[in-house]
């Protein structure tokens, strides 16, 4: 693979609608990479991708020249926008501690599109977030998908309800002094699924006298309309999540999975998607057995996975997802697989591959220019475009 160490950006105008993004190396994520290529952007969409000798740059297009070009990266599990950068009560809405079971809480009602943490991630090439309520409650609330662009949640929104965030593990009891043991936690969660089944039957028979937002949300999980995302790190919690899925048949996603490498056969048989723990997570408590090479082992086993910045209770409340991926690549994950997990595989998992995740004609122009290899720590992000609008032109 060729790595180029120079970078030049021709100045562009913030309100121009048409761009030609040229690069010494373009990772399209829809096929082979292109050396000395160009991506044309018109009115927010990609209109052409190919080698410079085969793509005519129309007159009047603003030309942006760079080294390495990729689609915007996608973080598939974060609390950014609900959690803020300053670690003070008014910008920490990722976990409501009044009740351990609140699946009805909507992420969009708490998301701050102007949050400095969102801007910080955007400037580092993260153009799409799967964000919402964090781990730490049996059901902490809903998640959604947004672009890291726009002044309001309505402008940023891609998908208003993507999943309900559940948690199995001791962090629940530490936050609520309940339910206590693992078996008690599972019994409580199973009972809520059973209630949802009964509520669904009453809905179908027209025997519901008043709305129950908790149960309406749980019915959507049961029907597969939205995902059931369960944070589970240890083998005991992972296996409990798999049993729950077999019993109720919902679309299960396992978040964290620090000990996934111990149950690879079971995970593959279940066909679940893993949002792998941040590679550099602090290895203590539930994550004691997290490993730098978990992603490589999942890849070798053929288990689908993507990366996350996640959540830890310290400023700035989130990591940067491509740094986490870079460590996985340094520990056995193939380079191409790392890029795919941040782009097209993430988009497919979130159901937004028709809009983003690769540089293809007709998709949103979410484009990032790098000084060098995106997984090299010293490679700065020098240009970010989202929906065809220039979001950053400063090398960081």
LOLO-821113 format. One record per residue: x, y, z of N, C-alpha, C in turn; residue in one letter. Coordinates in pm, whole numbers, plus 50000, padded with zeros to 5 digits. Last residue first. Example, Ala and Ser with C-alpha at 12.3 -4.5 7.8 and 13.67 -1.06 7.14 Angstrom:
! residues 2
512854977550708513674989450714512905000350787S 513194943150780512304955050780513204967050780A 
//
This chain:
! residues 396
494215187351208494195184451351494775170451373X 493965213550977494625200851009494695199051160X 490875227050884492085228650965492675215050999X 488405226550778489525227750684490865229350756X 485205212450822486495216050880487545216550769X 482905210550672482765211350817484055215250885X 481365218250378482685218050443482525220550592X 478815196750265479195209550323480535208250394X 478015171650188478465180850084478855194550133X 477535158350422476385161950338476765172350232X 480595170050528479415162450568478225167450487X 484105169050520482885173150451481755164050497X 487175179250639485985171250668484805177350595X 490645178550638489445183150568488305173650601X 492725167850782492885181450730491655186850657X 493845148751045492685151150959492755165650913X 497225135951056496185145351095495025145250995X 498995109451169498285114251051497135123351094X 500065098551397500545111851359499865117351234X 498945073051413498565083151512498965097351470X 497585056951144498855061851198498545073851287X 495205051551028495525044151150496905047351206X 495135066250793494245069950903494545062951035X 498165075450645497355064050686496445068150803X 498035110950600498615097850570497645086850609X 496375132950621497755134850578498385121750534X 493045129050487494075126450588495455129350532X 489745139550444491095139150387492095138350502X 486475126150414487555130750501488885129350427X 483015130250351484355127650298485395133750391X 479965125350252480655125350381482085120750353X 477685131050053479105134350044479685136450183X 475455103750026475815116450089477325118750078X 475385087049701475425087549847475765101549897X 475605088549427474275089249486474265090049637X 478455068649390477535078049327476155076949392X 480375063849688479675058749570478705069249518X 482235057349933482245068049833481685062349703X 480435046350225481335044250112481245056150017X 478855055550432479685043750454480635040550342X 475435064450336476795067350376477585054350394X 472935056550232473285070750242474775073150263X 472575030050238472105036750117472495051350116X 473335022650488474315020950381473865026850249X 471975022650723472075035550653473065034750536X 471815002450914470765003750815470785016750737X 473864997051083472895007151127471765009151027X 475294978250930474774974451061473664984151106X 476084994350715475174983050694474524978850825X 477825012050845476615017150780475605005950755X 479824994350929479065001951028477755007150969X 480744985950681480144976050771479324983050880X 481725010450572480615003450508479964993150599X 483365020950832482675027250721481495018650673X 484735007051020484465021151048483595027750943X 485134982650903484354983151027483974997351065X 486834989350691485464985250663484584986350787X 489224994650830488545005350756487095001750729X 489724968550927489554979851018488834991350952X 490044954450692488924951050779488654962150880X 492424965650599491194967650524489974964750610X 494244956350797494024970550774492694973150704X 493314928851009493774934150880493374948750861X 494284927051345493174929351255493684934751123X 496674925851500496244914451422495064916351329X 497214949851633497224937251706496474926151631X 496874971951484498244969151526498364955751598X 494124971351472494884968351351496344965151385X 493564979551734493154966151690493914961951565X 494535005451718495184996151810494804981751774X 492725016051532494145015351499494885005651589X 490335016251674490495006951562491965005251526X 490845037251850490575023851903490785013251795X 491065057751665492235054351747492065040351806X 488485058651567489525053351479490845051151552X 486995068751784486795055051741487905050051649X 488075083052073487955085551929488015072051860X 486035083552372487295081652302487085085552155X 484365104652609484385095652496485785094552441X 484635121452827483485112552820483455103352700X 487075135052840485915141552778484745132152751X 486305130853187486395140253075487395134652973X 484795099653277485815109853295485815119053173X 483475073153267483065084753348484225094053380X 483095062952931483755061353060483565074253137X 481805047552647481565057052755482415053352876X 482425044552293481885040252420481695051352520X 483445042852045484225050752140483715048352281X 483525011851860482855022351934483865030552013X 483204990951564483924997151674483115008351738X 481664959151480482084972751450482704978551575X 481294926051340481564935451450481844949251393X 480444892051276480364906351239480544915451359X 482734865951271481654871951349481594886851317X 484804850251174483714853951085482504859651156X 487054845251318485934836151339484744839151247X 488644866551248489064853151207487924843051219X 487194886951381487354886851235487714872951184X 487534879951648486194880251591486254879651439X 490304883251661489724870051682488294869251630X 490574910651618491214901351525490604887351538X 489224920351844488694923151710489274913351608X 490954912152052489594906752042489024908751902X 493494921652106493304913751983491904907451973X 493544935152346493824942752224493474934952098X 490864925752567492134923052500492294931752377X 489414922252895489434928152761490834926552700X 489194913153153489744903953053489644909152910X 488004934153294489314929153335489974920953225X 485554946353266486444946253148487844941053181X 484314946353512483734938253405484664936753285X 487294954953672485904951253688485424942453575X 489494967053414489164965053555487694961553564X 491124980753185490874966853217490724965053368X 489835006452998490525003353123490164989153166X 490145001852642489335003252763490174999952887X 491195002052388492035006852497491265009052626X 489054993852230490234985252242491104989052360X 485784995252346486945003052305488214995052331X 484114964052257484544973952357485654982752300X 482264960251953483354956452041483734967852136X 479324950551895479964963751898481074962452002X 478454922851707479184927451824479664941751801X 475504905951606476494916251577477134920651708X 474864870451598474674883951650475794893251605X 474654843251541474584852951433474384867251478X 474874820851697473744829751722473584840251613X 477274810151606476044802651585474824811551601X 479034829651699478884827551555477584820151525X 478774826651975478414839351911478194837551761X 479734800652012478364804052050477904816951982X 482384803251925481474793951858480024797451887X 483444822152109483344825251967482364816151895X 483864826752383482624820452337482404823252188X 486164840352434485974827752505484734820152458X 486044864352306486974854452251486864840952320X 484434880452465483864873952346484744862752294X 484864895152691485274881052692484714873352574X 483794920052630485214919052662485734904752658X 481354931052516481854917552486483354915852512X 480094957352395481174955052491481914942152464X 476904946652304477784958152321478844954752426X 475214927652077475954927252202476984938452202X 471944928151959473294933451939473994932852074X 469174909951838470144912351945471454917851892X 466004912251770467254914951697468314919351798X 464184886051948464414899751902465764900851831X 463304861552063463434863051918463654877051867X 462974851452319462024861752273462194865652126X 464844830652356463514829752415462534839252351X 467144839352228466504826952183465074825952236X 467694862152381467354863552240466664850952188X 468334850252624467204859552616466744861152471X 470644836352556469444828952599468194837752587X 472334858052501471994848652394470754840452430X 472504869552755471944877252644471514868052530X 473814848952891472454852752931471764860652821X 476284849852762475444838152745473994840952788X 477164874952855477024872352711476094860552687X 477294870853132476334880353077476114878152928X 479324851153145478004848553204476954858053148X 481504863653020480864852252957479474849853013X 481204899853042481694886853085480904875653020X 479724921052914481174919352901481654905352934X 477114936152760477474923852830478954921252807X 474494955452670475884956452716476164944352803X 472394949252408472674945552546474174946952574X 469944962052216471394962752234471734960452381X 467604953352006467844952152148469344951252171X 466454975051745467364965051799467324964851951X 463124977651613464344983651664465164972651732X 461454958551507461464971851447462694979751491X 461164933951620462314935951535462344949451466X 459174929951801458814928751659459994930551565X 460464935452043459994921752015459714919651867X 460784963452011461954954652019461544940351983X 458114970952016458904973851896460184965551893X 457494963752276456854956652166457614958952036X 458974982952414459374968852423458724960452313X 457485005952353458865004752308459324990252309X 455084999652477455095002352334456505000852278X 455934997952744455534985852674455474987852522X 456525025152797457515014552820457185002452734X 454095038052741455265040652657456345030152675X 450985028752716452095025752806453375026952724X 447715043052686449045040252631450055037852743X 444735025952783445605037652784447005033652738X 443395002552717442605014252756443425027152756X 443424978152487444334986852560443604999852590X 442324958852315441974958752457442974966752540X 442664951252055442024963952083441624965652227X 444174929552002442744927152024441964939952053X 446654940751985446114934251866444614931551879X 447014949252249446984958952139446294952952017X 447114924752380445994933852409445874944552300X 449484914952272448234907752249447034916752274X 451264933952377451094932752233449794925452199X 451124928052646450644941152600450394940652450X 452374902952646450964904052687450354917252639X 454934910552568454174900852488452684901852518X 455594927252782455464932952648454704923552556X 455764908952988454734919452995454494925352856X 458034895652894456764888452902455604898452911X 459944915752923459644910552789458314903052788X 459864917953201459454929353119459164925052975X 460854893353280459474896853315458974908653232X 463464894853191462544885253129461104888953157X 464424913853374464374917153231463424907653158X 464194900253619463504912953599463364916253451X 465854878353571464444876053599463644888853576X 468334890953543467744884053428466254881753449X 468644900253806468634909653694467964903453572X 468734876253948467654885653974467514895553860X 471114865853848469874858653824468664867653848X 473014884553940472794882853797471454875853770X 471824903654229472514892654162472184892054013X 470704935254220471544926654301472244916154218X 469254953854072468524943054136469384933954224X 470134979454303469144969554263469484965754119X 471525002454332471394993754450470324983054428X 472055016254098470685016654150470495009054281X 474725014054024474015026553995472675027654066X 475414988654098476194999654154475525013054130X 473664973453946473474974054091474254985454154X 474844978253694473454981853720473214983353870X 477374967553701477254982153696475834986653724X 477264939553688477264946053819477134961253816X 474984930653415476264931353484476194939553610X 473494941253125473604930053218474974930853285X 471484966452985472754962853047472574950753137X 470154980752680470014972752801471404970152858X 468885004452474470125000752543469784993552673X 467214999452175467055001852318468304996452385X 467875015951858467945004851951467485009252088X 466985037351697467745026251639467735013951727X 465075063451621465135052651719465795040651653X 465695081851414465305086751546465335076051655X 468295086251195467325076251242466975079551386X 469405111651145469335101751038468295091051071X 469605145651242468985132551257469015124251129X 470455171851231471465161251238470885147451219X 468175187251233469085188551120470085177051115X 467105179751479466345177251357467235177951233X 468965189251661468845174751643468075171551515X 470705217351513469665211351596469635196351571X 472755223851344472605231651466471565226151561X 475035201951172473725207651196473665214451331X 476765171251224476615183951152475215189051175X 477255143751251477895153451342477885167451281X 474165126551208475385132051152475955142051253X 472825099951412472895113951369474185116351291X 470665075751537471785078451447471705092951401X 469955065451877469575070751747470845072451663X 468515047052156469625052752081469125057651946X 466715048352472466865045752330468145051852274X 467365034352802466685042952706467055039452564X 468255015952984468555030053010467835039452915X 467394988753149467064995253022467235010153043X 469174984853361468594973253292468094977553155X 472005006553325470645003953373470114991653301X 474465008553205474405010653348473025009353408X 475255026652897475075014652978474955018253126X 473385055752773474555047452798474245034952876X 471405067452502471555064352644472645053752666X 473255077952214472045077552295472355073852437X 474355071651874474495077052009473175076152085X 476195066651620475085059351682475185062551830X 477245092951408477245086951542475995078451562X 479375103951149478105097951188478255091251323X 481905114251117480805121551055479435116051092X 484955119851235483785111851268482555119351218X 487185136251197486765127451088485605118351117X 487735154351390488665143151377488165132551279X 485635171551392486905176751342487965165851327X 483745155151520483585158751379484915163351320X 484685155351784484705142951707484605145751558X 484235182651844485575176851855485685164051774X 481465184551817482335192251727483745186351726X 480715168552031480315164751896481205171851794X 481725183552241482235170052220481895165052081X 480205206752236481615207452198482215193652171X 476935205252101477845201252207479305201052158X 474985210251923476055220151931477075216852039X 473085190651952473865190551828475045200251834X 472255172552213472685186352188473605186452066X 469575151452303470765153652219471015168452194X 467245145452434468375150252516469595154152432X 465425135852259464965146152351466095151952435X 466655115352124466505128052054466045139352146X 466435093452292467725100252280467565114052219X 463735088152511464175090552373465505098252371X 462725062552721463455075252713464055076952574X 461595037452740460845047652666461595060852651X 462965020552906463215019352761462565030452680X 463855020053194463185031153126463455030652975X 464685007553482464075002553360463255013453294X 465665018853716466575010653636465995005453506X 465135053253784464525040153768465445031553681X 466665075653807465465074953888464805061153885X 468925080853652469055071753766467795070953854X 469705081253320468705086053416468625075953531X 472445088353136471905078053225470995084453329X 473145110052976473225096652917472645085653004X 473375136653037472015131153026472005116752975X 475225159853133475325145353150473935139153154X 475375187253158475645181253027475855166153036X 474815194353420473895199053316474205193453178X 476895183253586475555177253579474705181753461X 479975180053398479165187053498477715182353480X 481895173853199481705165353316481025172853431X 482335186752956482825193053078482615185053206X 481265175952726482715175752739483195180152877X 478315155152770479085166452722480545165652762X 476025131152657477095134352751477935145452688X 474585135152429473855134052554474825136752669X 476845139552275475645147352248474635146552360X 477995106352303478285120252269477015127552226X 477915080452356476905088552427477105103352396X 478185053752116478715064952191477565071552267X 478795032051872478275032252009478955043352088X 479825034551617478585026951633478135025251778X 480925060251424481075055051559479775047751594X 482275062151108481035060151182481365053751317X 484025085750896483985074050984482705074151068X 483565094350553483535098050694483385085750780X 485745077150320484425081550365484525086450509X 489025092050252488145081250298486705086350311X 492125098850106490705102450113489915090150156X 495345111750142494495099850159493055104350182X 495925139450022496725127450018495845115050023X 494335164749816494835158649939495615146149914X 492575193349706493605183249680494155177649811X 489665204549588490315201949715491295190449693X 488205228449381489075216749387489765216049523X 485005237549290486095240249382486915227549401X 483965240148952484035232149074485215236749160X 484145254148716483485260648828483495252648957X 483845227248487484265241048512483475246948630X 484205193648609483485204448538484035218348575X 486565170248556486155179948658485485191648588X 486075138148438486225152048399485715161148510X 487755109448497486655117648550486935132248516X 489995096648410488715092248354487525100148405X 492215106148537492245106148392490915102048329X 491685102348805491585115948751491575116048599X 489545074048871490865079848845490725093548779X 486435081149055487305073648966488675079948954X 483105090349090484295085649161485155077949062X 480385113649102481355105849025482535102249115X 478645124649284478165122849146479135115049058X 477455125949607478565121749524478025118649384X 475625155149723475735140949688476975138349602X 475455182549763475465173749878475655159049850X 475645193949505474445195549586474345185049697X 478125172349406477175182349359475945182349448X 481395161449383480285163949474479425175049417X 483645136449276482885148449245481655149349335X 486795125449353485395123749389484695136949359X 489615109749203488825121749226487395117549263X 493035096349239491625096349202490925109349236X 495555082049276495405094149196493975095249144X 494265049649317495425058449324495225070049227X 491615036349492491995043049367493215051649393X 490695003749618491095017649636491615023249503X 487944983449503489364986249519489605001049546X 484854989249672485674981649578487134984749605X 483865006449846482884999549763483574990649659X 485745021249969485035011550052483875004949978X 487535039149857486115040849826485235032549919X 490215055649940489555043549985488055045449962X 492555069849733491155070949775490645057049814X 495495087149718494945073949747493525075749801X 495775113149638496775103549591496305089149614X 492705129249545493595123149643494595113749579X 490275155349521491275146749460492205141349568X 487095164949493488035160649597489025151149532X 485395191049373486175179849322487225176649429X 482115204049432483515201849470484095190249391X 479535227349465480165217349379481655216349410X 478655247349628477865235149623478565223849548X 480075269849868480095264049734479365250749735X 480285280950115478935279150063478915273749921X 482985282350179482105274750267480745271850204X 485355276749929484405285949987483335277950060X 488755265849970487405264549915486505274549985X 492215264049883491125270249959489785268549889X 493615232549842493305244949774492135251349847X 495815216350047494405219250028494275232649957X 498095190650057497825204150008496335205749993X 500535170050198499135173950198499015188250148X 502505140350207502315154650186500835157650179X 503085113750217503315121550338503165136350316X 501455083750129501995096650087502025105950207X 501805050050083501495060350182502195073150142X 500565021749915501345034049906500875043950012X 500854988050000500005000050000500875012450000X 
//
